[in-house]
Structure formats: structure tokens, C-alpha cells
Amino acid sequence: GSLYRQRYQFVKNLVDQHEPKKVADLGCGDTSLLRLLKVNPCIELLVGVDINEDKLRWRGDSLAPFLGDFLKPRDLNLTITLYHGSVVERDSRLLGFDLITCIELIEHLDSGDLARFPEVVFGYLSPSMIVISTPNSEFNPLFPSVTLRDSDHKFEWTRMEFQTWALYVANRYDYSVEFTGVGEPPAGAENVGYCTQIGIFRKNGGKATESCLSEQHDQHVYKAVFTTSY
């Protein structure tokens, strides 16, 4: 129900606060988060990547401009692109981003992909900010008869497991990380923490330098499924 809305609203609040120009959502699914963010006037480039091509094709039209968008033109142009591809593949079109979000993504990765994920997202793409959310398994006993929340989840981590992983990755790729979440536990069960745990990673020293971007050779492995401009 409303938990996914809380996750998306969390990202939207962060965008309102930090005003990133280029935002990518990895594992964008039905593009609900992109639809929420496209109204933010600070964003000039909005990208979604997902392994499920059918979902992307089905959803592209909902990101196209509505008549109202032409009546109130934006100050800045906005381009939205959806790519079919895997988040553990390097694609140079995602270099130089201000914010990359991975909302309920990592728990779908098997151990090989999870090992590659930091190398690609933190090491190669290396955006100014990364937001990762994942289930907090300590909350699961509050659900009736739940082991894993989704049959496709390869794992669900406790807060200690997530924070240990996140601190290791942040340290290795020169990011700082702070932890928060959404989905408050009910009264009397505060000790289990948030239902969804969130790590906000910020690159130490701020933005990617332009010079290191221009040296990167173009690598286009994703397939553009949909693009639109406002």
C-alpha cells in the first residue's frame, strides 16, 4: 500500500532539498518515481533503467508531456529517457549524474550481481549522491506470516547487515553515508526500526570532475526504449 508512496515521497523531498539537475532511477519498474519527480523544475535529465523491457514500453506514454505542460512551459528543458538494461552493466550515458536512486533494488540481486553493483554504481558512475533503500528484516515479524516480503528477493537484511555493507562500500569508494528510513514501527515495537531502511551516500569532495568524464570512452550497452523532451 502506502509504503512505496512514502519511499517515493522521501526521494522527492530530497530532490526538493538538493535540486539535482540529472537524476537516474535504477530499477525504475513502473516509473512511478519518475512521474513524481518530473514536476520538479530543477531537473533537466531524468533517466530510468530497468531489466523488464515490457514494463518500460507499457509505461513510456505516461511520461510524455500533457497538454498542461505546454500551457505552462518549464524554465529549463527536461529530457526523460527509459533504458532497458541491467544495473550491473556500465553505460557511459549515466556518467556525471547528481543523484542516482536504487529504491528496493539491491535485494533482487544475486550474490554475483550484488558484488558488481558497487563497482558500477559507486566506482564507475560515481554520482554526487546515491540513495539506496531495502527492506529491514527486523520489521518482518510485525507482518503476519512473512519470511521474505517478495518471492523475488534474494535476501533481506537487518539494520546491522545493511549498515555494515553500506559503510564498507562508502569507505571503499570515498563516500560518506547516513542512515534513515520510512515506515514507522507501531507503538511498543520501536526497537525494530523503520520498515524500509535507507542509506544516503554523498561523494566526498562533491561533484565528479568534468575532466575525468571526458576521458571515459563511450560505452552504450543499454537500449533506449523511450525518450521525450519538454
ABEGO torsion letter per residue (X at the ends): XAAAAAAAAAAAAAAAAAGBABBBBBGAEAGAAAAAAAABAABABBBBBBABAAAAAAAAAAABBBAAAAABBBABBBBBBBBBEBAABBBAAABGBABBBBBGAAAABBAAAAAAAAAAAAAAAGBABBBBBBBBAAAAAABBGBABABAABABBBBAAAAAAAAAAAAAAAGBBBBBBEBGBBBBGAAAAEBABBBBBBBBBGEBBBAAAAAABBBBBABBBABBBBX
